[in-house]
Structure formats: C-alpha cells, structure tokens
Amino acid sequence: MYSSVIRTDEYKQRLLGFIEHEYCIKAVNINPVKRGFYGETWRLKSEYGIYFLKLVYAPEHKHIFKRSFPIIQHLCDHGIDFISTIIKSKDGNLASQFDDAVLGVFDWIEESFVYADMI
C-alpha cells in the first residue's frame, strides 16, 4: 500500500457496511492485498463472487484515479476483456467516495491468470 496505515477492525467494518449499502455486496471476508503502488487494496469475498477494492487517499493521485474510471469502462464496453471490470454502485456510479478516498470496486482477476501470458 502507498501508505502503511494499519487498518482497524472498526475501519474494516465501516468499509464493509459502505460496500453493502452502496454496492449491495455483502462480504463474507476481506483481506488486504499487494497490488499497485498508490492506494489501499483489498480482496473482498462475498457469497456470489470475489472483488478487488482500491481506495486512493493521496490528494495528488485521487483525481487521476477518479478520471480513469470512464476510460476503463470505455475499454471494457469495446471488447477489452483482459482488464478488471468495474462494478457500478447501486446508483450506477463508476466510483464512489469513502471517507476521504476515491473507491473503486472491480471484478477480481486471479494473479495466475494475470501473469500467465508473461511466462
């Protein structure tokens, strides 16, 4: 993670409550993952699937991250299928605001799949 902030159980519960309310995804569990450099990343497992969460708190990167969502969506809409699909909020938003971070929710891509073509 960009910042090495240790997240408390209270923080995780607030995040999961937010995800359930805004995305209608009820988590079975959530674990931090090491992907990317800027931001906070999580693997969220629900009864119906696995998701990748990325939160960017850094002011100098939030606007860049937020501007990337329409581009990612455009690529997915036009047949690019080797990038994570954005999970829209229940209101149809591509990203949302949690605390002071920009939050993106994506379909999970297994790492073995991501790197399979590189071997």
Secondary structure, 3 states (H helix, E strand, C coil): CCCCCCCCHHHHHHHHHHHHHHHCCCEEEEEECCCCCCCEEEEEEECCCEEEEEEECCHHHHHHHHHHHHHHHHHHHCCCCCCCCECCCCCCCCCEEECCEEEEEEECCCHHHHHHHHC
